[in-house]
């Protein structure tokens, strides 16, 4: 499982997820669940992040109950 922040130096979370998906398709890394983390609240930003291939998106600051719900949904 990977927690991927959307805002990172050098490459966005969406771009990084795209690279991870390419490596998975080449069988260079295993399949994994990716939970996107963002401080952005706009629906457009979340939709763009979800479109990159993440499995779930959580907003910062991270709420423990929300995180536990997401983790149980991914099992």
Steps between C-alpha positions, in 0.01 A plus 500: 500500500622847409387836635558750219493875557381706203739791560863392492814668367601400150200282415135508606335204668296444183815484289666265748197269500515492119863391517418233761220366278742476204744301712219271615395435140860398424495268804794689650315576824206321662139619496426719801222709643562873476328746732529858382544774759416861421438828673305620195128504559374560147307223328701559181831440677375182667355373169831566323687313773252209489538491122871432537422155639491537876262269683372753755560863592521643850514868595755649735505533788439127514225386733568161663138382466490592130834325444376183672189505279710527185734223613209266575345578157825404325527157665 
